[in-house]
C-alpha cells in the first residue's frame, strides 16, 4: 500500500478542507517514534462526505484529531477555508473551532455526567457570548436531532440510552452551525438498529445545516452508505480513494478487497470468505519498508519492499497506491508468493 | 465437589440433546422493581450444532447465556426453570458444584478480550490454571498442552507467547488467548458472548473462522451470542431471535433468512447497511427503543415499534406458533410474508398509523434506571 502522493487532490473552488502530506508522530521513548500518520493527503468539497475507513491503528482517528489540532502535527498542511491551520496559534485556532466541530466515538463518555443536557448543549453558545439566544437555539437543535427539548434539557446523561447520547453529541456539535464536522466512529458503539437511526439523522442534519462531513469508521458498509468519496487507510497511509460505488464494484487495492471480503453478509447461503486477511497490523513503531501493506498482501513482490507506491489514477476519479492493483493495466506479478506473516505484536 | 457429570460421549444419552433449557426465567430484583431480563426461554441444543442468539442490547441474550452458565450475581436474582445438561438438571447446582462443570463441560468466551484476561498474570499461567485444576496435570504437561492450544488458535511462536502478559498482544491475539483458555479443558458446550464486537472487521472474520473450525473439530455444541445478524448468518445452524427476554423467532439459519415470519427479525435485518445498496440509501431503522423490562407492555412486546401492529397485538401476547418448516417457531399474529401480515401492513399504511422512524424518539426520554417506561405509547 500505501503510499504518499497527491495525485488525487482536486483543483476546485469549492474545496473546504484540504489535507496535504499530513504527518503525525508520537514519541515512544528511547528515541523511537510511533508513525501514526505518514504523509496523508485528501480534500473535501463543500457539501461532500468523505469517508475514511481502515482497521484500528491505521491512523484514521489520529488524522481526524490532527485536523482539529487535538494532536500535534509533525508535518504537512491542513488548509481550511483557504487558510493553513497547522501554523495557527491556539487562540487563533480557538476562533476557528465554531466552524470545525467533532463528534466522538463513545457518546456516553463524551458527555459530562454531572451536567444537565440543556447546559451541555448550550455551552458552546455560552463561550461565544450568545447566552441570550441560547435557550431558543438549544431547543431548536434538540428538536432537530429528535429529542423533546422540554424533557431532555433538565436530565443528565445516565437517563439516556447510547443512541440518545449520540443525538445529544450531534446537537452539541450543531449548535454553533459549523461548516465541517469530523465524525470519529460515531456509530461503532451502537446497536445495528440504533446505528441506522443515527446514520439517517446525520444525513438529515447534513442537508438541513449544509454540512460537510469527514466520516471515520472501520465498517466499510457504514462508510459506503454515507459517503460521496471514500479513502481507505492502512498503517498511516492512504491506499485507495474513490467513490463508494466504484470502490465496492471495482476495488483495486488488495487491502480494500480484503476489507470488503471480511464484511459478514446477512445471508446464510453465502459461505463466509476464508481468504480473510492473515495476521495483524505491523507495529507503527517500525513500519515495513516500501509498501506498508506488503507483509499481509497476497500480491506482494520484491518491488514492494524497495519502492513505496505513490497514489495514481487508474480510472476517472479512482486513485490507488499500489504497484500491482487488481484493476487496471498491470497484470499480477508472476511467481509472486505472499510473504509469510508473523505477528509483530 | 459432589456430582460429576459424565457427558454423552458414548451415545448413552443419545435421546437427549446436550443442553435442554425449559422455561428459564431470570429476574433481577431492583429498587425500581422486578426486571424480567429472561422471561420464559426454552430451547435444545445437540452436540456439533451452533445456535446463534440475536437481539438488540437489553434483549436478554447475555443474561440468558450467563444464567445457563451459572454466572449470575449472588444476590437479588431469581432464576427459575430447568436447565438440563446431558440429562442432569444443573439448575440447582451450587457454585462449588458448578466448578466441576466449568471448564471440562461448559466454557465461555467473553466479549471484551481487553478486560477478560488478568493483566498481571502471564498468558501461560492463565491457560494452565484450569488444566492443573480440572485435569490434574503436572506443570510440564500443562505447559505442553498450552503450547499446542495456542498453536491451534493460530498464535505464532506459541512457546514464547506463554511468557507474555496480555498487554503485549493485540486485541485479536488476546481474543485468541481467551478462546484457548475456554477450549483448554475440552468443553462440550461453548458459549461465545459477542466474541467479535470489540474487534475489527478483518480480525472478526479470523476469529469467527477460528471458532467455526474449533467447533467442528471438537464436535462441540456452541451458542454464539451477537447483535449482528450478519455475523451469524453463515456460522450458525439455528438462530433464535430474542426480544424483551423472550425468543420471538427460532428457525434454522436458512429458513430464518428465506422465510422469516417475525416483524422484529425483518426489521433487524433491514437496519443493516448493505454494500450492494447505492450510497446515501436511507436505512430502515427500527423506531423507538426496546421496552421497559420492569413494566413490559401488555400484549406483544414488539407491538409499539411494529409496522404490522393491529389492535389485537396490544392486548394479547402471541404464543410461539409453529411455521411451515420443521423447528420454525415465531410469536406473531400477523406474520411477515403471509396474507394476514400483508393485510395488516396495508391497513396500517392506509390509516397512516405506522410508527415512523426518526420522528418517534421525540418526547422519548428514559426515566431513571427503568429504561423506556413511557416511550412507546407516544409513537402509536
Interface residues (C-beta under 8 A of the other chain):
Chain A: X55 X56 X143 X146 X147 X148 X151 X152 X155 X159 X160 X161 X162 X163 X164 X167 X191 X192 X193 X194 X195 X196 X197 X199 X200 X201 X203 X204 X218 X219 X220 X221 X222 X224 X225 X226 X227 X228 X243 X244 X245 X248 X258 X259 X260 X261 X262 X263 X264 X265 X266 X267 X268 X269 X270 X271 X272 X273 X274 X276 X277 X278 X280 X281 X342 X343 X345
Chain B: X56 X57 X155 X156 X157 X168 X169 X170 X171 X172 X173 X200 X201 X202 X203 X204 X205 X206 X208 X209 X212 X227 X228 X229 X230 X231 X233 X234 X235 X253 X254 X256 X257 X267 X268 X269 X271 X272 X273 X274 X275 X276 X277 X278 X279 X280 X281 X282 X283 X284 X285 X286 X287 X289 X357 X358 X359 X360 X361 X362 X363 X364 X365 X366 X367 X368 X371 X372
